[in-house]
Amino acid sequence: MKKIPLLDLRRNFEEIEDEVLKGIKDVFTSMKVLNGPNLQAFEKEWAEYLGVKYAFGCSCGTSALLMALISLGIEKEDEVLVQANGFIADLEAIYFAGAKPVFLEVDPKTFGPDLEDLKRKITPKSKALLLIHMYGHPCEMDEIVEICEKYGLILIEDASHAHGAEYKGKKVGTFGKIGCFSCGPVKNLNAIGDAGVMVTNDEKIAYKLKYLRVHGQVQKNYSYFPGFNSRLDEIQAVILRAKLKTLDAKNEKRREIAKYYTEKLSQIPELSPPPIDPPYKKSVYHRYMIRTSKRDKLAEFLKKKGIGIGYYYPIPLHKQKAYLEFFSKPYELPVAEKLAQELLAIPLYPELHQDEIEYILESIFEFFQKNY
């Protein structure tokens, strides 16, 4: 029996190990561990990669989201629209900014927000749309930007699953006022620890983001506004710089594996592979999500076969116990709830070997042959 983890960080690191260890040694030699040359270089390189003016490293994707909301003036009683299938960090950011979440139904074809539900739920209190490019699939940006402009919504993108994904040739995370990225260990562009980055083209917002992460200190020991300790350190910047060099090639390999998976798995009537990109989109398959009503039984079967699986995410945001009293009203979102019960991640990363891919597929086919 093979052992195939959902994600193999060791393989991911081997290709850049020498470069990273040399860079880390240089950091310890200089002892410039915060706001050093690697952070500054990474911010410049990431901004150039995305085609934006400003990029600011920070401690994690969660703090990126919170600082984005604060820098945009989101405050108490403002409504922030967000799709219900996001990660808890999206809800945490809204909560700690003091705003009110308004949960949106999910479009199962894109894993983004249901746009008709979005339009229905806009009110005079609606201030922003926190848009999440789930699993590396770009949302329908033309329509979303049009809706935001029509109704005066500030667009904030959570592109933590979508480093390098494109919509009509433009990188996601660059359509709104601010784009937020987690660069934690499991992401397509990943540090070996917590890390995040915020991007914008707005000079005034850039000023706020730059100093929010350092206690609001525009000058040392002088806080111009309340802030946080949310810096990206030099060691993680070294790793991210090395990873960025191969991001496009790695994403292309993800697409190749995803295409092969989809060709094979489309033969199983009881299973739905993720949506196929139209020509104007380039997904990056942070997670390859299959959908079946037999999700839990399939998961147990694959685990017994030594195949790693993952749930992303089994409890929708509007059902999270810690925040139920915070919501203005109860929500029933049947599509989001059904997806939470039926979606399953199987291994997909650039370092997967072909024999491992075949073993995963054979195991899935074996399950459905035995269960139907």
N, C-alpha and C positions, 0 to 999 in steps of 0.2 A: 504494500500500500504506500502510495506517495504521500508526502507531507508538503502541502502547498499553502502557505499563509495567504491571508487576504492581501497583505502588503509585506514586502521583504525589504526593510530598510538597510540591511547589510549590503545586499546587492546594489541598491541605489547609491550607496556611499563608495563602493570599491573603486569605481571609475575615476573619482576625483580625490581619493584619499591622499595621495602624495601632495597635490596642490593645496589641499585644505590644511594638512598638518604643517606644511611649510608656512602658510599664511598665519596659522595660529601661533607658531613659534615666533614669527615676526611681531605679533601682537604682544606676546609676553616679553620679548626683548625690549620693545619700546615702552611697554606698560601704558600705552595709550588705549585704554579699554573702552572708553565712551567718547562718542563724537569724534572718532578718529578718521583716518584716510579711507578705510574700507567702508564705513557707513556712508561717508560723503560720495564715494565712488559708486556704491550700490544705488543710492538714491538717484544719481545722475543717469546711471545705466538703465535703471527701471523706468525712469521718466522717458528716456529716449526710446526704449523698447515699445512702450505704450503709445508714444506720440503725444505726451502731455508736458506741461511746463514745470510742474512741481510734484515731487514725491518725497514723503517723509516716513522713515522707518519708525516703528514703535514696538512696544513690548509684545503685542498679540493682536489678533483680529478683533477680539471683543473690545479692547480699548480703542481700536481704530473706529469701530462703529459708534461707540459712546462719544468720542471726541468729534466725530463727524456731526452728530446730532447737536452737540453743544455749540460747535463753531457756526452752525447754521441758524442758531437762535431758537431751536426747538425747545419748548418749555412747557410748564404746567398747563393742562387743559388742551394743548395742541394734539390733534389726532395724527397718528402716523399709520398709514396703511401698510400692511405686510402680509405676505402669503403664509398660510398656516402650516406649510410643510418645511419651514426653515429650521435652522438650528437654534437652540435655546439662547445663544449669544445675541441673536437679533432681538429677542424679547427682553433680555436683560438690559440691553442698551437703551431701549425705549423706556423701560421701568426706571432706570437710574437717571435718565434725562428728565424724568417727571412727566413725560407725555403719556397719551392714551393710545394703546394699540387698537387698530381696527383690522380684524383678520379677514383675509380674502380666501375665497375658494381657489382651488388649484386646477390648472389646465393640464389634463393627463397627457396631452400631446407634446407639451414643452416642459412640464414640471414647473413652469412659471405661474404667475397669477392668472386667474380667469378674468379676462378683460371686461366682460360684461358685468361681472360682479364688482370689479374695481369701479366702474362708472356708477353703478347703483349705490355704492357706499360712500361716495364723496359727499361731504357736507361742508357748510361754511367754516367748520372747525378743522377741516382737513388741511394739514400743513405740508406733509411730505409723503412720498412713497418710498419705502425701503424695499428695493427690488433685489431678489436673490436669484442668481444664475445657478440653479440646482444641478449638482452632479457634473458640472462642466458644460451644460447645454445653454447656449445663449437664449435669452427671452426674445420676444418679438418687439424689437426696439423701435421700429418706425411708429407703430401704433402706440406704444407706451410713451414715447417722447411727445407725440401729438396730444395724447390725453393729458399729460402733465402740463403742457403749454396751455391747452384749452382751459383747464381748471385751476391753473396757478399753483400746481404742486411742485415742491422741490424734489428732484430725483436724486436719491442716494443709492448707489449700487453696492451690494455685497457680492463681490466676485471671488470669494475665498475658495470656491470650487473651480474657478474658471480662469486660471492664469494662462493667458495666451489665446483664449477662445475669441472668435471673431464673428461679427455680424456685418455683412456687406463690406468686408475688408477693413473694418474698424474694430480695434480691440475692445472687448467688454471691460467695464470699469471706467470708461472714458466718456460715456454718454451723459452722465449726470453731473451735478455740482461737485460731488465727491465720489470717488471709488475707493472701496475698502477691501483689503486682501489680508487674510490670514496666511502666514507662511510657516505654520506649525509642521511638525515632523511628517504628517501623513499627506500633506498637500502636494500638488504637482510641482510647485516651486517651494521646496521645503528646507527649513533650517533643521538643526538637531537640537530642538528645544522650541520654546514659544517665540514667535516673531510675527510681526505684522507690518503693513505699509499702507499709507493713505496717499491718494493722488488727486490733483485738481488743476484746473486751468485758471482759477480765479485768484488774483493777487491778494485780495483782502482775506479770503478764506485761508489761503496758504500761510499768511502771517499768523493767524489764530492757531492753525494746526501745528505749525512749527514750534510754537511756544507753549501750547497746552500740554505737550508731552514732557515739558521740563519745568513744571510748577508755575507756568505763566511768567517765568523769568526772562524777560526780554534783555535785561542786563543782569549779570550775576548778583544774587542776593536782593534783587528788586523785582517783585512779582507785580506785573501790570494787571493781571486778572487771575482768578482761581484756576489752578491747573492740576496736573498729576505727575507722578514719577512713572513715565511710560516710554522708556528709551530702548531702542534696539542696540545691543552691544556689538562691539567690534568682531567678536568671534562668530556670532551668527551672521554678520555681514560678510565675513570671509566665505562662509559656506554658501550663502545665497548668491554671491558673485560667481562662484564656481558653477553652481547649479544653473544659473541663468544662461550660461554659454550653450548649454545643451537642451534648453527648455523646448524649443521648437522641434528639434529632432525627436525628443522623447514624446511630445504630444502627437507627432505624426505616427510614431509607433503605436501609441494608444489607439489612434483612429484605425490603423491597420488591423489590430487585434479585435477591436470592436466590430469592424465590418465583417470579419471572419466569424466571430461569435454570432452576429445577427443573421448571417446567411444560414448558418446551421440551425440555430435555435428557432428560426421562423418556421421550421418544419414541425414544431410541436404545437398542436392546436390549443393546448391548455396553458400555454406560456406566452407572454408578450415580452419581446425584447424592447429596449429603449427606443425612442423615436429616431427615425432616420433623418439625417440633416437634409434640408433643401439645399440647393446649390449656393445660396447666399449665406449659409452658416457654416462655421467650423467649430464643432464641439471638441472638448479636450478630455472627456471621459474620466474625470476625477474618480467617479465610481460608475461601474457598469451595472445598472439596476434592471433586474428581470422582475416580471410581475406574474404572480400566479395565486389562485385561491388556496393552493396547497403549500403556501410559503413556509410555514413552520415545520411541516413534515419533510419538505425538501431540505430545509436547513439542517435538520437533525441527520438526514441521510448523508448529506455532503460532509458534515463534520465527522461522521463515522468513516467516511472515505479519506479523511485526512485533508479535506479542502476547507480553507478558511472562508467564512461568510460574514456579512455584516448587515445590520439594520440601520437605515438612514432615512427617516427617524421614526421609531415605532410609536411615539406619542406626539401628536400634533401640538403646536404651540397653544392652541386654545383649550387643550385638555391638561396642561401642566399644572399639577396640584399647587405648587408654590405660589402661583400667580392668579388663581381663580378669583380671589376676592378683589384683585386689582382691576379686573375687567368691568366695563360698564354694564355688560349684559352677557348672558350665556350665548354660546355660539353652537350651531349645528352645521357642520360643513361636510356633507356626506362623501364628496370625492376625496378630499384631503384625508378623511378618516379611513376610507377604503384603501387608499394608497398606502397609508401607514401600516395596514394589516397585510398587504400583499407584496410590497416591494422587498427585494433581497439583492444585496450586492455580492457578486462573485469576483474572484481575483482578476484584476486587469491592471497590469503595470508593464512598462517597457521591457523590463528584465525577465519577463516570463519566457520560458522555453517552449518550443512548439510541442514537445511531448507532454508538457504540463497542460497546455491548452487543450490538447486532444483528450487527456485524461479527465479534465473538468467537463468537457462536452460529453464524453462517453458516460460519465457518472450521472449527468443530468438526464440523458436519454434513458439510462438504465432505470432511474427512479420512475419516470413516467411510463415506461413499459411495464413496470411492476404494479403501478398504482392505477392504471386505467385499462 
